[in-house]
Amino acid sequence: MQDVLTPARIQRLNHAEVLERAEALVPMLAERARETELLRRIPDETVHDLRQAGLLRLANPERFGGHGLDYDTVLEVTAVLGRACGSTAWCYSVWSSHNWMLGMYPLQAQQEYFGDSPDVLSSSSFAPGTRPLELASGGYLIQGTWGFSSGSDAAQWVMLGANHPTQGPGLCVIPRSDYRIEDNWHVMGLSGTGSKDVVVAEAFVPEYRTHAYLDAFLLKNPGAAVNDGPLYRLPFGLVFANALTASAVGVALGALATFREQSRTRVNVRDNTRVAEDPFIHLRLADSAAEVDAARDRILSNFAEMMRLVSAGNEIPLTQRARYRWDGAKAVDWSLRSVDRLFEASGGRGIFLDNPIQRAWRDVHAMRAHVANNPEKIAPVFGRSEFGLPPVDIRF
C-alpha cells in the first residue's frame, strides 16, 4: 500500500491559519454545546466541521496529511475549542494525540490506519483489559471489555491497553469491525464525549499493531524509521497527558469569558447595585484569571522548551520530564479552582442549564476525575525525581 498523500496533494496550514480556523468554529460549537450533551456524543456535524477545517489531521505524520507543526499547536487549538464546548475539546485532543501516536508504530500499521483517509479517528482505553494478550501466529488474540473510550462513536479504530506476553503493558490498535460499543455513557460532566465501553469478543492483532509502553518511555519507537523529526522525539506520556490538560484550560478560559460578560449587566437583587462594581467579584475574577492564564502559559512554555531540546538533537532529561508531567496535572487543578470560584460567584442564574458556566463547572470536574489529571497520583513522579529515586511510573 502506498502512502495516502503525496506532498503535492497535501494542503498544509501554518500556525496562524490553524488557530484562525479553530476560532471560526467557536460560535457554532457554543451553539451546539447543549445538543452535544443531550446526544451524549460529538454531533456528526461537528466532526464534519473539524474535518473541513483541516484540524483533525493536525498531528498526523506529514506523509499522511499532517501540517508539520509543533505539538503545542494542537494544545492551543484544544484550548480554543474548549472555550465553547468541553466535550468537543476533549475528543479533539484525544483524537489528535492518537493520530500522532500512530506515527510511533511500524509503517505497515500507519498505512493501514491512514489507508482510507488522513482524517481517520480512533478512540482509546489505556488501562489493561480484563484479559492479557494471547500468543497467535504473527500476532496475538485480544478479548475483553474496556471503559471510558472517548469519541468512540465517530472512530474507525480503537487503541486498547493490554498486557503483552513478553513486553509488558502497552497498546493494541484494532479496527471498528473487531469490536462493539456498549452505550453506557450516562454522566454528569463531559456528557458529549461518548466515552462508552468497548467490547471485543475475540480479535486478532498483528504484531505490527502493538506497541509497548516501555519502548515509548525509552523513545525506542518502531515508527522512528520513517518519522524521525523532532515531533516524534517527544515522550508519549507527556503528549497525551497534556492534551487532556489543554481541554481543562480551554473550559476555564470559556468560564472566565462567560463570567466576565454576564457580570457586566448583572444587578444584585438585594440592593440593586451593579455586580461589576462589587470588589468581591473583582477579586474572584482576578484570582481566576491569574490561575487559568498561569495554567495555559505553563503547558505551552513547557512544550516550547521540549521542542527546542529535541530540535537540537537532545534528549529531555527525566528530571524535566517529571516536572512537565507534574505541571500538566497542576494546570488542571488550577483550571478547576478557577471555574469553581467563578461558578460560586455566579449567583442563582449560574445553575440554569442554559448557562454555559454550569456546564464548564461539570466538565472541568469530570476532567479532573481522570487518573492522568489527578495531582495526588502524579506528585510522586515529580517527588521521586527531585530526591533522585528511580521512577515507578514509565508513562511520562
C-alpha positions, 0 to 999 in steps of 0.5 A: 500500500502506498502512502495516502498523500503525496506532498503535492496533494497535501494542503498544509496550514501554518500556525496562524491559519490553524488557530484562525480556523479553530476560532471560526468554529467557536460560535457554532460549537457554543451553539451546539454545546447543549445538543452535544450533551443531550446526544451524549456524543460529538454531533456528526456535524461537528466532526464534519466541521473539524474535518473541513477545517483541516484540524483533525489531521493536525498531528498526523505524520506529514506523509499522511496529511499532517501540517508539520507543526509543533505539538503545542499547536494542537494544545492551543487549538484544544484550548480554543475549542474548549472555550465553547464546548468541553466535550468537543475539546476533549475528543479533539485532543484525544483524537489528535494525540492518537493520530500522532501516536500512530506515527510511533508504530511500524509503517505497515500499521500507519498505512493501514490506519491512514489507508482510507483517509488522513482524517481517520479517528480512533478512540482509546482505553489505556488501562489493561483489559480484563484479559492479557494478550494471547500468543497467535501466529504473527500476532496475538488474540485480544478479548475483553471489555474496556471503559471510558473510550472517548469519541468512540462513536465517530472512530474507525479504530480503537487503541486498547491497553493490554498486557503483552506476553513478553513486553509488558503493558502497552497498546493494541490498535484494532479496527471498528469491525473487531469490536462493539460499543456498549452505550453506557455513557450516562454522566454528569460532566463531559456528557458529549464525549461518548466515552462508552465501553468497548467490547471485543469478543475475540480479535486478532492483532498483528504484531505490527499493531502493538506497541509497548509502553516501555519502548515509548518511555525509552523513545525506542519507537518502531515508527522512528524509521520513517518519522524521525523529526523532532515531533516524534522525539517527544515522550508519549506520556507527556503528549497525551497527558497534556492534551487532556490538560489543554481541554481543562484550560480551554473550559476555564478560559470559556468560564472566565469569558462567560463570567466576565460578560454576564457580570457586566449587566448583572444587578444584585437583587438585594440592593440593586447595585451593579455586580461589576462594581462589587470588589468581591467579584473583582477579586474572584475574577482576578484570582481566576484569571491569574490561575487559568492564564498561569495554567495555559502559559505553563503547558505551552512554555513547557512544550516550547522548551521540549521542542527546542531540546529535541530540535537540537538533537537532545534528549529531555532529561527525566528530571524535566520530564517529571516536572512537565508531567507534574505541571500538566496535572497542576494546570488542571487543578488550577483550571478547576479552582478557577471555574469553581470560584467563578461558578460560586460567584455566579449567583442563582442564574449560574445553575440554569442549564442554559448557562454555559458556566454550569456546564464548564463547572461539570466538565472541568470536574469530570476532567479532573476525575481522570487518573492522568489529571489527578495531582495526588497520583502524579506528585510522586513522579515529580517527588521521586525525581527531585530526591533522585529515586528511580521512577515507578511510573514509565508513562511520562 
